[in-house]
Amino acid sequence: MSGGLSCLALTKEDVQKMLAASSHLGSANCTFQMEGYVFKKRSESCIIDIKKTWEKLLLAARVIASIENPADVCVISSRNFGQRAVLKFASHTSSTAIAGRFTPGTFTNQIQAAFKEPRLLVVTDPRADHQAIMESSYVNIPVIAFCNTDSPTKYVDIAIPCNIKSSDSIGLMWWMLAREVLRMRGSILRTVHWDVMPDLFFYRDESKEADAMAAIKESIEGAE
């Protein structure tokens, strides 16, 4: 989707971020639908072609930016690793977020209070968010999904190949998608660095943070 334009080309900084977050490491298994995105196969994992990931990311950003009302874009993550990223994406792009358990009938049952009629659906994991994808197929809602090499792609219109087993990779992909959507809407310039850090989209384990803070307090008290 870059069309050979230098402004849409994958930069060295983005490649370094994707490699650092292990976004290129797929699963050991690979479905035949995702074989076209695999650069190389190893015994323990499949290596995803980062350039194809970037092209599909641009395509997804163009689709999201084409929706007139940003609130008609529904972003979903039932997994803990993607809930923080989904909420951050929704706050920056003014879309609708569903973080946590997806209530069955949200797209099909008009009686319930949580009924929604989005024009576009973006999911973190096709396997974990299968209920939302299945209901979107009933009401003709196009679906964009982050897919690993072994992810099911049934009812998925745009699959973005990346590592969805790593919390850092999921957060980085949502951050890059939000940045490209804002760039295509004209909210931020490509020549200016986006001041939002990717770390804000990463999953944070509260128990580990509490243990780290307790260890810091103990070290301070011991030094005194």
C-alpha positions as CSV (number, residue, x, y, z in Angstrom):
1,M,0.0,0.0,0.0
2,S,3.0,2.3,0.2
3,G,2.9,2.5,-3.6
4,G,6.7,3.2,-3.8
5,L,6.2,6.6,-2.0
6,S,9.2,7.5,0.2
7,C,6.9,9.1,2.8
8,L,5.1,5.8,3.3
9,A,8.2,3.6,3.3
10,L,9.2,1.6,6.3
11,T,11.8,3.5,8.3
12,K,14.8,2.1,10.1
13,E,13.5,3.2,13.5
14,D,10.2,1.3,13.0
15,V,12.1,-1.8,11.9
16,Q,14.2,-1.6,15.1
17,K,11.1,-1.2,17.2
18,M,9.5,-4.2,15.6
19,L,12.6,-6.4,16.0
20,A,13.0,-5.3,19.6
21,A,9.4,-6.2,20.4
22,S,9.7,-9.6,18.6
23,S,6.9,-8.7,16.2
24,H,8.6,-10.8,13.5
25,L,8.5,-14.1,15.4
26,G,5.6,-16.2,14.6
27,S,4.4,-19.6,15.9
28,A,5.9,-23.0,15.1
29,N,2.8,-23.9,13.0
30,C,1.6,-22.0,10.0
31,T,-1.8,-22.1,8.2
32,F,-1.9,-22.1,4.4
33,Q,-3.6,-18.7,4.5
34,M,-0.7,-17.1,6.3
35,E,2.1,-18.8,4.3
36,G,2.4,-15.8,2.0
37,Y,3.5,-13.6,5.0
38,V,6.2,-16.0,6.2
39,F,9.8,-15.0,5.2
40,K,11.5,-18.1,6.6
41,K,10.6,-21.2,8.5
42,R,12.5,-22.6,11.5
43,S,11.9,-25.6,13.7
44,E,10.8,-23.5,16.7
45,S,9.1,-20.6,14.9
46,C,8.2,-18.9,11.6
47,I,9.8,-15.6,10.7
48,I,7.2,-13.1,9.5
49,D,8.1,-10.7,6.7
50,I,8.2,-7.3,8.4
51,K,7.7,-5.4,5.1
52,K,4.4,-7.3,4.4
53,T,3.4,-6.5,8.0
54,W,4.0,-2.8,7.3
55,E,2.0,-2.9,4.0
56,K,-1.0,-4.5,5.7
57,L,-0.7,-2.0,8.6
58,L,-0.9,0.9,6.1
59,L,-3.9,-0.7,4.4
60,A,-5.7,-1.1,7.7
61,A,-4.9,2.5,8.6
62,R,-6.4,3.7,5.3
63,V,-9.6,1.7,5.9
64,I,-9.9,3.1,9.5
65,A,-9.2,6.7,8.4
66,S,-11.9,6.4,5.6
67,I,-14.7,6.0,8.2
68,E,-16.3,9.4,8.6
69,N,-17.4,9.0,12.2
70,P,-14.4,7.6,14.3
71,A,-16.8,6.2,16.9
72,D,-18.1,3.8,14.3
73,V,-14.8,1.9,14.5
74,C,-15.0,-0.7,17.3
75,V,-11.7,-2.1,18.7
76,I,-11.8,-5.3,20.8
77,S,-9.5,-7.2,23.0
78,S,-10.6,-10.0,25.4
79,R,-7.0,-10.9,26.3
80,N,-5.3,-9.0,29.1
81,F,-2.2,-8.3,26.9
82,G,-4.3,-6.1,24.5
83,Q,-6.8,-4.4,26.7
84,R,-4.5,-1.5,27.7
85,A,-3.5,-1.0,24.0
86,V,-7.1,-1.0,22.9
87,L,-8.1,1.6,25.4
88,K,-5.2,3.8,24.4
89,F,-6.0,3.4,20.7
90,A,-9.6,4.4,21.3
91,S,-8.6,7.5,23.3
92,H,-6.2,8.7,20.6
93,T,-8.4,7.9,17.6
94,S,-11.9,8.5,19.2
95,S,-13.0,5.0,18.4
96,T,-15.1,2.7,20.5
97,A,-13.3,0.2,22.7
98,I,-14.5,-3.1,24.2
99,A,-11.8,-4.3,26.6
100,G,-12.5,-7.6,28.4
101,R,-15.2,-10.1,27.9
102,F,-17.3,-9.6,24.8
103,T,-21.0,-9.9,25.6
104,P,-22.7,-12.2,23.1
105,G,-25.4,-10.4,21.1
106,T,-23.6,-7.0,21.2
107,F,-23.9,-6.7,17.4
108,T,-27.1,-8.8,16.9
109,N,-29.4,-8.4,19.9
110,Q,-31.1,-5.0,19.7
111,I,-32.8,-5.4,23.0
112,Q,-29.7,-5.3,25.2
113,A,-28.3,-2.0,26.5
114,A,-24.8,-2.7,25.1
115,F,-26.1,-3.1,21.5
116,K,-23.7,-1.5,19.0
117,E,-23.8,-1.0,15.2
118,P,-20.2,-0.3,14.2
119,R,-19.0,0.1,10.6
120,L,-15.7,-1.5,11.2
121,L,-14.2,-4.1,13.7
122,V,-10.6,-4.3,14.7
123,V,-9.6,-7.3,16.9
124,T,-6.4,-8.3,18.7
125,D,-6.6,-12.1,18.4
126,P,-9.0,-13.9,16.0
127,R,-9.0,-17.0,18.2
128,A,-9.7,-15.2,21.5
129,D,-12.2,-12.7,19.9
130,H,-14.0,-15.3,17.8
131,Q,-17.4,-14.4,19.2
132,A,-17.1,-10.8,18.0
133,I,-15.9,-12.0,14.5
134,M,-18.7,-14.5,14.2
135,E,-21.4,-11.9,15.0
136,S,-19.8,-9.4,12.6
137,S,-20.3,-11.9,9.8
138,Y,-24.0,-12.0,10.6
139,V,-24.4,-8.2,10.1
140,N,-21.8,-7.7,7.4
141,I,-19.2,-5.8,9.4
142,P,-15.7,-5.8,7.9
143,V,-13.0,-7.2,10.2
144,I,-9.4,-6.2,10.6
145,A,-7.3,-8.6,12.8
146,F,-3.8,-9.0,14.1
147,C,-2.9,-12.6,13.1
148,N,-0.1,-14.9,14.0
149,T,1.1,-17.6,11.6
150,D,-1.3,-20.1,13.1
151,S,-4.3,-17.8,13.6
152,P,-7.7,-18.7,11.9
153,T,-8.6,-16.1,9.2
154,K,-12.2,-17.1,8.7
155,Y,-14.4,-13.9,8.3
156,V,-11.2,-11.7,8.6
157,D,-11.0,-9.2,5.7
158,I,-7.6,-7.7,6.5
159,A,-5.1,-9.8,8.4
160,I,-2.0,-8.0,9.8
161,P,0.7,-10.6,10.3
162,C,2.6,-10.2,13.6
163,N,3.4,-11.9,16.8
164,I,0.3,-11.7,19.0
165,K,1.7,-13.9,21.8
166,S,4.1,-11.2,23.1
167,S,2.6,-8.3,25.1
168,D,5.2,-5.9,23.7
169,S,4.5,-6.9,20.1
170,I,0.7,-6.3,20.6
171,G,1.3,-2.9,22.2
172,L,3.7,-1.8,19.5
173,M,1.3,-2.9,16.7
174,W,-1.6,-1.0,18.2
175,W,0.7,2.1,18.7
176,M,1.9,2.0,15.1
177,L,-1.7,1.6,13.8
178,A,-2.9,4.5,15.9
179,R,0.0,6.7,14.6
180,E,-0.7,5.8,10.9
181,V,-4.4,6.5,11.4
182,L,-3.7,9.9,12.8
183,R,-1.2,10.7,10.1
184,M,-3.7,9.8,7.3
185,R,-6.3,11.9,9.0
186,G,-3.9,14.8,9.0
187,S,-3.9,15.1,12.8
188,I,-0.1,14.7,13.0
189,L,2.6,15.3,10.4
190,R,4.9,12.6,9.1
191,T,7.8,14.9,9.4
192,V,7.2,15.4,13.2
193,H,7.9,12.7,15.7
194,W,4.7,11.5,17.6
195,D,5.1,12.5,21.2
196,V,3.2,9.4,22.5
197,M,5.5,6.6,23.7
198,P,4.9,3.0,22.6
199,D,5.3,2.0,26.3
200,L,1.9,3.5,27.1
201,F,0.3,0.8,25.0
202,F,2.1,-2.1,26.7
203,Y,0.5,-4.4,29.1
204,R,1.5,-3.8,32.7
205,D,1.4,-6.5,35.4
206,E,0.3,-4.8,38.6
207,S,1.5,-7.6,40.8
208,K,5.1,-7.4,39.4
209,E,5.0,-3.6,39.7
210,A,3.9,-3.9,43.4
211,D,6.7,-6.4,44.1
212,A,9.3,-4.1,42.4
213,M,8.1,-1.1,44.4
214,A,8.3,-3.2,47.6
215,A,11.8,-4.2,46.8
216,I,12.8,-0.6,46.1
217,K,11.4,0.5,49.5
218,E,13.3,-2.3,51.3
219,S,16.5,-1.3,49.6
220,I,16.0,2.4,50.6
221,E,15.2,1.5,54.2
222,G,18.2,-0.8,54.3
223,A,20.5,1.9,53.0
224,E,19.2,4.3,55.7
